[in-house]
């Protein structure tokens, strides 16, 4: 299953979340890259055309997921990338807010791995 079309970019400011998601997704046959914030993510995206989907933490200190989605969808080079919002926000309306902001899908923490893998299979070859 590993090939360059299947790279998943995990963007999260918590290294424990990156570690856990990377380990689980690797065990499921996916290849992952990671960024601890959007500045790092944009730099990685500029240099790695293999990224097929973004797993984006919505609550980061420097640039939250809502601003990040806005910037991604406004950029010709990145607007095609599917964004899965990953967030601890699980209050009524949070899913709808993420989708309205431009996320292609929403997964709450703790992450339901079967749900996440199902979503990822929609976007990776």
The first five atom37 places (N, CA, C, CB, O) and aatype in JSON, in Angstrom:
{
  "aatype": [20, 20, 20, 20, 20, 20, 20, 20, 20, 20, 20, 20, 20, 20, 20, 20, 20, 20, 20, 20, 20, 20, 20, 20, 20, 20, 20, 20, 20, 20, 20, 20, 20, 20, 20, 20, 20, 20, 20, 20, 20, 20, 20, 20, 20, 20, 20, 20, 20, 20, 20, 20, 20, 20, 20, 20, 20, 20, 20, 20, 20, 20, 20, 20, 20, 20, 20, 20, 20, 20, 20, 20, 20, 20, 20, 20, 20, 20, 20, 20, 20, 20, 20, 20, 20, 20, 20, 20, 20, 20, 20, 20, 20, 20, 20, 20, 20, 20, 20, 20, 20, 20, 20, 20, 20, 20, 20, 20, 20, 20, 20, 20, 20, 20, 20, 20, 20, 20, 20, 20, 20, 20, 20, 20, 20],
  "atom_mask": [
    [1, 1, 1, 1, 1],
    [1, 1, 1, 1, 1],
    [1, 1, 1, 1, 1],
    [1, 1, 1, 1, 1],
    [1, 1, 1, 1, 1],
    [1, 1, 1, 1, 1],
    [1, 1, 1, 1, 1],
    [1, 1, 1, 1, 1],
    [1, 1, 1, 1, 1],
    [1, 1, 1, 1, 1],
    [1, 1, 1, 1, 1],
    [1, 1, 1, 1, 1],
    [1, 1, 1, 1, 1],
    [1, 1, 1, 1, 1],
    [1, 1, 1, 1, 1],
    [1, 1, 1, 1, 1],
    [1, 1, 1, 1, 1],
    [1, 1, 1, 1, 1],
    [1, 1, 1, 1, 1],
    [1, 1, 1, 1, 1],
    [1, 1, 1, 1, 1],
    [1, 1, 1, 1, 1],
    [1, 1, 1, 1, 1],
    [1, 1, 1, 1, 1],
    [1, 1, 1, 1, 1],
    [1, 1, 1, 1, 1],
    [1, 1, 1, 1, 1],
    [1, 1, 1, 1, 1],
    [1, 1, 1, 1, 1],
    [1, 1, 1, 1, 1],
    [1, 1, 1, 1, 1],
    [1, 1, 1, 1, 1],
    [1, 1, 1, 1, 1],
    [1, 1, 1, 1, 1],
    [1, 1, 1, 1, 1],
    [1, 1, 1, 1, 1],
    [1, 1, 1, 1, 1],
    [1, 1, 1, 1, 1],
    [1, 1, 1, 1, 1],
    [1, 1, 1, 1, 1],
    [1, 1, 1, 1, 1],
    [1, 1, 1, 1, 1],
    [1, 1, 1, 1, 1],
    [1, 1, 1, 1, 1],
    [1, 1, 1, 1, 1],
    [1, 1, 1, 1, 1],
    [1, 1, 1, 1, 1],
    [1, 1, 1, 1, 1],
    [1, 1, 1, 1, 1],
    [1, 1, 1, 1, 1],
    [1, 1, 1, 1, 1],
    [1, 1, 1, 1, 1],
    [1, 1, 1, 1, 1],
    [1, 1, 1, 1, 1],
    [1, 1, 1, 1, 1],
    [1, 1, 1, 1, 1],
    [1, 1, 1, 1, 1],
    [1, 1, 1, 1, 1],
    [1, 1, 1, 1, 1],
    [1, 1, 1, 1, 1],
    [1, 1, 1, 1, 1],
    [1, 1, 1, 1, 1],
    [1, 1, 1, 1, 1],
    [1, 1, 1, 1, 1],
    [1, 1, 1, 1, 1],
    [1, 1, 1, 1, 1],
    [1, 1, 1, 1, 1],
    [1, 1, 1, 1, 1],
    [1, 1, 1, 1, 1],
    [1, 1, 1, 1, 1],
    [1, 1, 1, 1, 1],
    [1, 1, 1, 1, 1],
    [1, 1, 1, 1, 1],
    [1, 1, 1, 1, 1],
    [1, 1, 1, 1, 1],
    [1, 1, 1, 1, 1],
    [1, 1, 1, 1, 1],
    [1, 1, 1, 1, 1],
    [1, 1, 1, 1, 1],
    [1, 1, 1, 1, 1],
    [1, 1, 1, 1, 1],
    [1, 1, 1, 1, 1],
    [1, 1, 1, 1, 1],
    [1, 1, 1, 1, 1],
    [1, 1, 1, 1, 1],
    [1, 1, 1, 1, 1],
    [1, 1, 1, 1, 1],
    [1, 1, 1, 1, 1],
    [1, 1, 1, 1, 1],
    [1, 1, 1, 1, 1],
    [1, 1, 1, 1, 1],
    [1, 1, 1, 1, 1],
    [1, 1, 1, 1, 1],
    [1, 1, 1, 1, 1],
    [1, 1, 1, 1, 1],
    [1, 1, 1, 1, 1],
    [1, 1, 1, 1, 1],
    [1, 1, 1, 1, 1],
    [1, 1, 1, 1, 1],
    [1, 1, 1, 1, 1],
    [1, 1, 1, 1, 1],
    [1, 1, 1, 1, 1],
    [1, 1, 1, 1, 1],
    [1, 1, 1, 1, 1],
    [1, 1, 1, 1, 1],
    [1, 1, 1, 1, 1],
    [1, 1, 1, 1, 1],
    [1, 1, 1, 1, 1],
    [1, 1, 1, 1, 1],
    [1, 1, 1, 1, 1],
    [1, 1, 1, 1, 1],
    [1, 1, 1, 1, 1],
    [1, 1, 1, 1, 1],
    [1, 1, 1, 1, 1],
    [1, 1, 1, 1, 1],
    [1, 1, 1, 1, 1],
    [1, 1, 1, 1, 1],
    [1, 1, 1, 1, 1],
    [1, 1, 1, 1, 1],
    [1, 1, 1, 1, 1],
    [1, 1, 1, 1, 1],
    [1, 1, 1, 1, 1],
    [1, 1, 1, 1, 1],
    [1, 1, 1, 1, 1],
    [1, 1, 1, 1, 1]
  ],
  "atom_positions": [
    [[0.82, -1.2, 0.0], [0.0, 0.0, 0.0], [0.86, 1.26, 0.0], [-0.93, 0.0, 1.2], [0.39, 2.31, -0.43]],
    [[2.1, 1.2, 0.46], [2.94, 2.4, 0.53], [3.41, 2.84, -0.84], [4.15, 2.15, 1.43], [4.07, 2.07, -1.55]],
    [[3.08, 4.04, -1.22], [3.66, 4.7, -2.38], [3.51, 6.19, -2.19], [3.0, 4.22, -3.71], [2.83, 6.64, -1.27]],
    [[4.12, 6.96, -3.06], [4.15, 8.4, -2.85], [2.78, 9.05, -2.94], [5.06, 9.04, -3.84], [2.61, 10.17, -2.45]],
    [[1.81, 8.4, -3.53], [0.48, 8.98, -3.62], [-0.3, 8.86, -2.32], [-0.3, 8.33, -4.74], [-1.41, 9.38, -2.21]],
    [[0.27, 8.16, -1.34], [-0.46, 7.89, -0.12], [0.07, 8.63, 1.09], [-0.45, 6.44, 0.15], [-0.25, 8.25, 2.22]],
    [[0.85, 9.65, 0.91], [1.4, 10.36, 2.05], [0.32, 11.18, 2.73], [2.57, 11.25, 1.61], [-0.4, 11.96, 2.1]],
    [[0.24, 10.99, 4.03], [-0.7, 11.73, 4.86], [0.11, 12.68, 5.72], [-1.6, 10.77, 5.73], [1.02, 12.25, 6.43]],
    [[-0.2, 13.96, 5.66], [0.5, 14.95, 6.48], [-0.31, 15.2, 7.74], [0.72, 16.28, 5.69], [-1.44, 15.69, 7.68]],
    [[0.28, 14.85, 8.88], [-0.35, 15.07, 10.18], [0.18, 16.4, 10.72], [-0.04, 13.89, 11.19], [1.38, 16.58, 10.9]],
    [[-0.74, 17.34, 10.97], [-0.36, 18.65, 11.48], [-0.97, 18.79, 12.87], [-0.84, 19.82, 10.52], [-2.19, 18.9, 13.03]],
    [[-0.1, 18.79, 13.87], [-0.57, 18.83, 15.26], [0.56, 19.38, 16.12], [-1.01, 17.41, 15.76], [1.72, 19.03, 15.92]],
    [[0.23, 20.24, 17.06], [1.26, 20.83, 17.93], [1.65, 19.91, 19.09], [0.77, 22.15, 18.48], [2.57, 20.22, 19.84]],
    [[0.96, 18.79, 19.25], [1.26, 17.85, 20.33], [1.98, 16.63, 19.75], [-0.05, 17.43, 21.08], [1.39, 15.85, 19.01]],
    [[3.25, 16.47, 20.1], [4.05, 15.38, 19.55], [3.48, 14.0, 19.91], [5.49, 15.48, 20.05], [3.68, 13.04, 19.17]],
    [[2.77, 13.91, 21.02], [2.17, 12.62, 21.39], [1.07, 12.23, 20.41], [1.59, 12.69, 22.82], [0.94, 11.05, 20.06]],
    [[0.29, 13.2, 19.96], [-0.75, 12.91, 18.97], [-0.12, 12.5, 17.64], [-1.66, 14.14, 18.76], [-0.57, 11.55, 17.0]],
    [[0.94, 13.2, 17.25], [1.64, 12.85, 16.01], [2.18, 11.43, 16.1], [2.79, 13.85, 15.72], [2.0, 10.63, 15.18]],
    [[2.83, 11.11, 17.23], [3.4, 9.78, 17.41], [2.32, 8.7, 17.32], [4.12, 9.7, 18.76], [2.48, 7.71, 16.61]],
    [[1.23, 8.9, 18.04], [0.17, 7.89, 18.07], [-0.47, 7.71, 16.7], [-0.89, 8.28, 19.09], [-0.63, 6.58, 16.23]],
    [[-0.84, 8.8, 16.05], [-1.46, 8.69, 14.72], [-0.5, 8.09, 13.71], [-1.93, 10.06, 14.24], [-0.9, 7.25, 12.91]],
    [[0.75, 8.52, 13.73], [1.75, 7.98, 12.79], [1.9, 6.47, 12.97], [3.11, 8.68, 12.99], [1.9, 5.73, 11.99]],
    [[2.02, 6.03, 14.21], [2.22, 4.6, 14.48], [1.02, 3.78, 14.01], [2.45, 4.38, 15.97], [1.18, 2.73, 13.38]],
    [[-0.16, 4.25, 14.32], [-1.37, 3.51, 13.93], [-1.53, 3.49, 12.42], [-2.61, 4.14, 14.59], [-1.83, 2.44, 11.84]],
    [[-1.35, 4.64, 11.78], [-1.52, 4.69, 10.33], [-0.45, 3.88, 9.6], [-1.5, 6.14, 9.84], [-0.73, 3.25, 8.58]],
    [[0.77, 3.9, 10.12], [1.82, 3.08, 9.53], [1.44, 1.6, 9.61], [3.18, 3.33, 10.24], [1.62, 0.86, 8.64]],
    [[0.91, 1.18, 10.75], [0.48, -0.21, 10.92], [-0.65, -0.57, 9.95], [0.03, -0.45, 12.35], [-0.83, -1.74, 9.61]],
    [[-1.4, 0.44, 9.53], [-2.5, 0.21, 8.58], [-2.04, 0.33, 7.12], [-3.63, 1.22, 8.83], [-2.84, 0.18, 6.2]],
    [[-0.73, 0.58, 6.92], [-0.18, 0.61, 5.57], [-0.03, 1.97, 4.94], [-1.01, -0.2, 4.7], [0.27, 2.07, 3.75]],
    [[-0.23, 3.02, 5.7], [-0.1, 4.38, 5.18], [1.29, 4.94, 5.48], [-1.19, 5.29, 5.79], [1.95, 4.52, 6.43]],
    [[1.71, 5.87, 4.67], [2.95, 6.6, 4.9], [2.58, 7.98, 5.41], [3.83, 6.69, 3.6], [1.71, 8.63, 4.83]],
    [[3.22, 8.43, 6.48], [2.89, 9.73, 7.06], [4.11, 10.64, 7.12], [2.3, 9.56, 8.44], [5.25, 10.18, 7.2]],
    [[3.83, 11.9, 7.09], [4.8, 12.96, 7.41], [4.13, 13.77, 8.52], [5.17, 13.87, 6.13], [2.93, 13.65, 8.74]],
    [[4.9, 14.59, 9.2], [4.34, 15.35, 10.31], [4.89, 16.76, 10.34], [4.61, 14.65, 11.62], [6.03, 17.02, 9.95]],
    [[4.05, 17.65, 10.83], [4.43, 19.05, 11.05], [3.81, 19.48, 12.37], [3.97, 19.98, 9.87], [2.68, 19.11, 12.69]],
    [[4.57, 20.27, 13.14], [4.08, 20.7, 14.45], [3.29, 22.01, 14.39], [5.24, 20.85, 15.4], [2.83, 22.5, 15.42]],
    [[3.13, 22.56, 13.2], [2.36, 23.79, 13.02], [2.25, 24.1, 11.54], [3.01, 24.97, 13.78], [2.82, 23.41, 10.7]],
    [[1.51, 25.15, 11.23], [1.25, 25.46, 9.82], [2.47, 26.02, 9.09], [0.12, 26.43, 9.71], [2.62, 25.8, 7.89]],
    [[3.34, 26.74, 9.78], [4.54, 27.24, 9.12], [5.36, 26.06, 8.59], [5.4, 28.11, 10.09], [5.79, 26.06, 7.44]],
    [[5.55, 25.07, 9.44], [6.28, 23.86, 9.05], [5.51, 23.09, 7.97], [6.53, 22.96, 10.28], [6.12, 22.56, 7.04]],
    [[4.2, 23.03, 8.09], [3.38, 22.31, 7.12], [3.48, 22.94, 5.73], [1.91, 22.28, 7.58], [3.64, 22.24, 4.74]],
    [[3.38, 24.26, 5.67], [3.49, 24.93, 4.36], [4.87, 24.7, 3.75], [3.23, 26.44, 4.51], [4.98, 24.5, 2.54]],
    [[5.93, 24.73, 4.55], [7.28, 24.47, 4.04], [7.37, 23.04, 3.51], [8.34, 24.69, 5.15], [7.96, 22.81, 2.45]],
    [[6.8, 22.1, 4.23], [6.82, 20.72, 3.78], [6.02, 20.55, 2.49], [6.26, 19.8, 4.87], [6.47, 19.86, 1.57]],
    [[4.86, 21.18, 2.42], [4.04, 21.07, 1.21], [4.75, 21.64, -0.02], [2.71, 21.8, 1.43], [4.58, 21.12, -1.12]],
    [[5.52, 22.69, 0.16], [6.25, 23.29, -0.95], [7.29, 22.33, -1.52], [6.93, 24.58, -0.51], [7.62, 22.39, -2.7]],
    [[7.8, 21.44, -0.66], [8.89, 20.56, -1.07], [8.49, 19.1, -1.22], [9.99, 20.66, -0.09], [9.34, 18.26, -1.51]],
    [[7.22, 18.77, -1.04], [6.8, 17.38, -1.09], [5.45, 17.28, -1.8], [6.71, 16.77, 0.33], [4.39, 17.51, -1.21]],
    [[5.5, 16.93, -3.07], [4.28, 16.82, -3.87], [3.53, 15.51, -3.62], [4.62, 16.95, -5.33], [2.48, 15.29, -4.21]],
    [[4.06, 14.66, -2.75], [3.42, 13.36, -2.52], [2.28, 13.41, -1.5], [4.45, 12.38, -2.06], [1.57, 12.42, -1.32]],
    [[2.11, 14.55, -0.84], [1.05, 14.64, 0.18], [-0.31, 14.56, -0.5], [1.18, 15.95, 1.0], [-0.62, 15.33, -1.41]],
    [[-1.12, 13.59, -0.03], [-2.43, 13.36, -0.63], [-3.58, 13.87, 0.23], [-2.62, 11.89, -0.89], [-4.66, 14.17, -0.29]],
    [[-3.35, 13.97, 1.54], [-4.41, 14.4, 2.45], [-3.77, 14.97, 3.71], [-5.37, 13.2, 2.81], [-2.68, 14.57, 4.11]],
    [[-4.47, 15.91, 4.34], [-3.99, 16.54, 5.57], [-4.89, 16.14, 6.74], [-3.95, 18.07, 5.42], [-6.11, 16.2, 6.65]],
    [[-4.26, 15.74, 7.83], [-4.97, 15.56, 9.1], [-4.61, 16.78, 9.92], [-4.59, 14.2, 9.84], [-3.46, 16.91, 10.36]],
    [[-5.55, 17.66, 10.14], [-5.28, 18.97, 10.72], [-5.91, 19.14, 12.08], [-5.76, 20.04, 9.79], [-7.13, 19.11, 12.23]],
    [[-5.05, 19.32, 13.09], [-5.52, 19.65, 14.44], [-6.12, 21.06, 14.37], [-4.35, 19.57, 15.51], [-5.47, 21.98, 13.86]],
    [[-7.3, 21.23, 14.86], [-7.99, 22.52, 14.74], [-7.58, 23.51, 15.83], [-9.48, 22.31, 14.78], [-7.84, 24.7, 15.7]],
    [[-6.96, 23.03, 16.9], [-6.61, 23.9, 18.02], [-5.09, 23.95, 18.19], [-7.28, 23.41, 19.32], [-4.52, 23.21, 18.99]],
    [[-4.44, 24.83, 17.43], [-2.99, 25.01, 17.54], [-2.73, 26.46, 17.92], [-2.26, 24.63, 16.2], [-3.52, 27.34, 17.58]],
    [[-1.63, 26.72, 18.61], [-1.38, 28.06, 19.15], [-1.05, 29.14, 18.11], [-0.27, 27.99, 20.13], [-1.57, 30.24, 18.2]],
    [[-0.21, 28.85, 17.13], [0.22, 29.91, 16.21], [-0.82, 30.24, 15.14], [1.5, 29.5, 15.56], [-1.07, 31.41, 14.85]],
    [[-1.4, 29.21, 14.56], [-2.46, 29.4, 13.57], [-3.45, 28.26, 13.76], [-1.9, 29.44, 12.1], [-3.1, 27.1, 13.57]],
    [[-4.67, 28.59, 14.14], [-5.63, 27.52, 14.36], [-6.07, 26.9, 13.04], [-6.85, 28.04, 15.14], [-5.78, 27.43, 11.97]],
    [[-6.76, 25.79, 13.13], [-7.17, 25.06, 11.94], [-8.09, 25.83, 11.02], [-7.83, 23.81, 12.34], [-8.07, 25.63, 9.81]],
    [[-8.9, 26.71, 11.59], [-9.83, 27.48, 10.76], [-9.08, 28.43, 9.84], [-10.82, 28.26, 11.65], [-9.39, 28.53, 8.66]],
    [[-8.09, 29.13, 10.39], [-7.27, 30.02, 9.57], [-6.44, 29.2, 8.59], [-6.35, 30.89, 10.46], [-6.26, 29.6, 7.44]],
    [[-5.94, 28.06, 9.04], [-5.13, 27.21, 8.16], [-5.94, 26.72, 6.97], [-4.57, 26.01, 8.95], [-5.46, 26.75, 5.83]],
    [[-7.16, 26.27, 7.21], [-8.02, 25.81, 6.1], [-8.27, 26.95, 5.14], [-9.36, 25.24, 6.64], [-8.21, 26.77, 3.92]],
    [[-8.56, 28.12, 5.67], [-8.8, 29.29, 4.84], [-7.6, 29.56, 3.92], [-9.09, 30.52, 5.71], [-7.77, 29.8, 2.73]],
    [[-6.41, 29.52, 4.49], [-5.2, 29.77, 3.69], [-4.95, 28.65, 2.67], [-3.98, 29.91, 4.61], [-4.56, 28.91, 1.54]],
    [[-5.17, 27.42, 3.09], [-4.97, 26.29, 2.18], [-5.93, 26.37, 1.0], [-5.17, 24.96, 2.92], [-5.52, 26.2, -0.15]],
    [[-7.19, 26.62, 1.28], [-8.2, 26.65, 0.21], [-8.06, 27.88, -0.68], [-9.59, 26.61, 0.82], [-8.57, 27.89, -1.8]],
    [[-7.37, 28.92, -0.19], [-7.15, 30.12, -1.0], [-5.92, 29.99, -1.9], [-7.0, 31.34, -0.09], [-5.73, 30.8, -2.8]],
    [[-5.09, 28.99, -1.65], [-3.84, 28.83, -2.41], [-4.05, 27.83, -3.55], [-2.69, 28.35, -1.48], [-4.48, 26.7, -3.33]],
    [[-3.76, 28.26, -4.76], [-3.93, 27.39, -5.93], [-3.21, 26.06, -5.78], [-3.44, 28.09, -7.17], [-3.72, 25.03, -6.22]],
    [[-2.04, 26.07, -5.18], [-1.24, 24.85, -5.05], [-1.8, 23.85, -4.05], [0.15, 25.2, -4.66], [-1.47, 22.67, -4.11]],
    [[-2.65, 24.3, -3.13], [-3.1, 23.42, -2.04], [-4.6, 23.22, -1.96], [-2.62, 23.96, -0.75], [-5.06, 22.35, -1.22]],
    [[-5.38, 23.99, -2.68], [-6.84, 23.92, -2.52], [-7.41, 22.55, -2.85], [-7.5, 24.96, -3.41], [-8.5, 22.2, -2.38]],
    [[-6.69, 21.77, -3.65], [-7.16, 20.43, -4.02], [-6.95, 19.39, -2.92], [-6.45, 19.97, -5.26], [-7.54, 18.31, -2.96]],
    [[-6.11, 19.72, -1.93], [-5.8, 18.75, -0.89], [-6.97, 18.57, 0.08], [-4.55, 19.18, -0.12], [-7.45, 19.55, 0.65]],
    [[-7.43, 17.35, 0.26], [-8.48, 17.11, 1.25], [-7.95, 17.37, 2.66], [-9.02, 15.67, 1.13], [-6.82, 16.99, 2.99]],
    [[-8.77, 18.01, 3.47], [-8.41, 18.32, 4.85], [-9.39, 17.6, 5.77], [-8.42, 19.86, 5.11], [-10.6, 17.81, 5.7]],
    [[-8.84, 16.76, 6.64], [-9.66, 16.12, 7.66], [-9.36, 16.84, 8.98], [-9.37, 14.56, 7.77], [-8.25, 16.77, 9.49]],
    [[-10.36, 17.51, 9.51], [-10.22, 18.21, 10.78], [-10.19, 17.17, 11.9], [-11.38, 19.23, 11.0], [-11.08, 16.32, 12.0]],
    [[-9.16, 17.25, 12.74], [-9.02, 16.35, 13.88], [-9.0, 17.25, 15.12], [-7.71, 15.45, 13.78], [-8.1, 18.07, 15.29]],
    [[-9.99, 17.07, 15.98], [-10.1, 18.0, 17.09], [-10.71, 17.38, 18.33], [-10.9, 19.19, 16.68], [-11.51, 16.45, 18.26]],
    [[-10.31, 17.92, 19.46], [-10.92, 17.52, 20.73], [-12.25, 18.22, 20.93], [-9.97, 17.82, 21.91], [-13.01, 17.88, 21.84]],
    [[-12.54, 19.19, 20.09], [-13.82, 19.89, 20.18], [-14.91, 18.95, 19.68], [-13.8, 21.22, 19.36], [-14.96, 18.61, 18.5]],
    [[-15.76, 18.56, 20.56], [-16.82, 17.64, 20.18], [-18.17, 18.15, 20.68], [-16.54, 16.23, 20.75], [-19.08, 17.37, 20.97]],
    [[-18.28, 19.45, 20.78], [-19.53, 20.06, 21.22], [-20.49, 20.16, 20.05], [-19.26, 21.47, 21.83], [-20.08, 20.07, 18.89]],
    [[-21.75, 20.33, 20.34], [-22.75, 20.5, 19.31], [-22.35, 21.66, 18.41], [-24.13, 20.73, 19.94], [-22.08, 22.76, 18.88]],
    [[-22.33, 21.4, 17.12], [-22.02, 22.44, 16.15], [-20.56, 22.49, 15.72], [-22.39, 23.75, 16.69], [-20.24, 23.12, 14.71]],
    [[-19.65, 21.82, 16.46], [-18.24, 21.87, 16.09], [-17.97, 21.19, 14.75], [-17.39, 21.23, 17.18], [-17.19, 21.69, 13.94]],
    [[-18.59, 20.05, 14.53], [-18.43, 19.35, 13.25], [-18.88, 20.25, 12.1], [-19.23, 18.01, 13.23], [-18.18, 20.42, 11.11]],
    [[-20.05, 20.83, 12.26], [-20.6, 21.69, 11.22], [-19.71, 22.91, 10.98], [-22.01, 22.14, 11.59], [-19.53, 23.35, 9.85]],
    [[-19.15, 23.47, 12.08], [-18.26, 24.63, 11.96], [-17.01, 24.27, 11.16], [-17.88, 25.17, 13.35], [-16.57, 25.05, 10.31]],
    [[-16.43, 23.11, 11.44], [-15.23, 22.67, 10.7], [-15.55, 22.47, 9.22], [-14.67, 21.36, 11.3], [-14.79, 22.9, 8.35]],
    [[-16.66, 21.82, 8.94], [-17.04, 21.57, 7.54], [-17.37, 22.88, 6.83], [-18.25, 20.62, 7.47], [-17.02, 23.06, 5.66]],
    [[-18.04, 23.8, 7.53], [-18.35, 25.1, 6.93], [-17.09, 25.9, 6.65], [-19.28, 25.89, 7.85], [-17.06, 26.71, 5.72]],
    [[-16.04, 25.68, 7.44], [-14.77, 26.38, 7.24], [-14.01, 25.84, 6.04], [-13.9, 26.28, 8.49], [-13.06, 26.46, 5.57]],
    [[-14.44, 24.68, 5.53], [-13.79, 24.12, 4.34], [-13.16, 22.76, 4.55], [-12.77, 25.04, 3.87], [-12.59, 22.21, 3.61]],
    [[-13.24, 22.19, 5.76], [-12.71, 20.84, 5.96], [-13.55, 19.87, 5.14], [-12.73, 20.45, 7.48], [-14.76, 20.05, 4.98]],
    [[-12.9, 18.84, 4.64], [-13.59, 17.83, 3.85], [-14.23, 16.76, 4.73], [-12.63, 17.18, 2.86], [-15.17, 16.08, 4.32]],
    [[-13.71, 16.62, 5.94], [-14.25, 15.65, 6.9], [-13.83, 16.08, 8.3], [-13.76, 14.21, 6.58], [-13.0, 16.97, 8.47]],
    [[-14.43, 15.43, 9.29], [-14.23, 15.79, 10.7], [-14.11, 14.52, 11.51], [-15.4, 16.68, 11.23], [-14.91, 13.6, 11.37]],
    [[-13.09, 14.47, 12.38], [-12.92, 13.35, 13.3], [-12.61, 13.96, 14.67], [-11.77, 12.37, 12.83], [-11.72, 14.8, 14.8]],
    [[-13.36, 13.52, 15.69], [-13.09, 14.05, 17.03], [-12.08, 13.16, 17.75], [-14.4, 14.15, 17.85], [-11.94, 11.97, 17.45]],
    [[-11.39, 13.76, 18.72], [-10.46, 13.03, 19.58], [-11.23, 12.54, 20.79], [-9.25, 13.92, 20.0], [-12.12, 13.25, 21.26]],
    [[-10.95, 11.38, 21.33], [-9.98, 10.43, 20.79], [-10.44, 9.88, 19.45], [-9.75, 9.28, 21.79], [-11.63, 9.65, 19.24]],
    [[-9.49, 9.68, 18.56], [-9.79, 9.32, 17.18], [-10.3, 7.88, 17.08], [-8.56, 9.51, 16.3], [-9.69, 6.95, 17.61]],
    [[-11.41, 7.74, 16.38], [-11.93, 6.41, 16.03], [-11.13, 5.98, 14.79], [-13.52, 6.44, 15.74], [-11.36, 6.48, 13.69]],
    [[-10.19, 5.06, 14.99], [-9.27, 4.67, 13.93], [-9.99, 4.06, 12.73], [-8.25, 3.69, 14.46], [-9.63, 4.34, 11.59]],
    [[-11.0, 3.25, 12.96], [-11.73, 2.66, 11.84], [-12.41, 3.74, 11.0], [-12.77, 1.66, 12.35], [-12.41, 3.67, 9.77]],
    [[-12.98, 4.73, 11.66], [-13.59, 5.85, 10.94], [-12.53, 6.61, 10.15], [-14.31, 6.8, 11.94], [-12.73, 6.93, 8.98]],
    [[-11.4, 6.9, 10.79], [-10.34, 7.64, 10.13], [-9.8, 6.89, 8.92], [-9.21, 7.93, 11.11], [-9.64, 7.47, 7.85]],
    [[-9.52, 5.61, 9.07], [-9.01, 4.82, 7.95], [-10.03, 4.79, 6.81], [-8.69, 3.38, 8.41], [-9.65, 4.88, 5.64]],
    [[-11.3, 4.67, 7.14], [-12.34, 4.72, 6.1], [-12.33, 6.03, 5.34], [-13.7, 4.51, 6.73], [-12.46, 6.05, 4.12]],
    [[-12.17, 7.13, 6.07], [-12.09, 8.45, 5.41], [-10.84, 8.55, 4.54], [-12.09, 9.57, 6.47], [-10.91, 9.03, 3.41]],
    [[-9.71, 8.11, 5.07], [-8.45, 8.21, 4.33], [-8.51, 7.41, 3.03], [-7.28, 7.72, 5.2], [-7.95, 7.82, 2.01]],
    [[-9.17, 6.27, 3.06], [-9.25, 5.44, 1.85], [-10.02, 6.12, 0.73], [-9.9, 4.1, 2.17], [-9.86, 5.76, -0.44]],
    [[-10.84, 7.1, 1.07], [-11.53, 7.9, 0.04], [-10.56, 8.77, -0.75], [-12.6, 8.78, 0.68], [-10.79, 9.08, -1.92]],
    [[-9.46, 9.16, -0.09], [-8.57, 10.17, -0.64], [-7.22, 9.67, -1.14], [-8.35, 11.2, 0.37], [-6.55, 10.35, -1.91]],
    [[-6.82, 8.48, -0.71], [-5.52, 7.97, -1.13], [-5.7, 6.81, -2.08], [-4.67, 7.55, 0.08], [-6.68, 6.06, -1.98]],
    [[-4.78, 6.66, -2.96], [-4.85, 5.61, -3.99], [-4.2, 4.35, -3.5], [-4.19, 6.07, -5.3], [-4.16, 3.35, -4.23]]
  ]
}
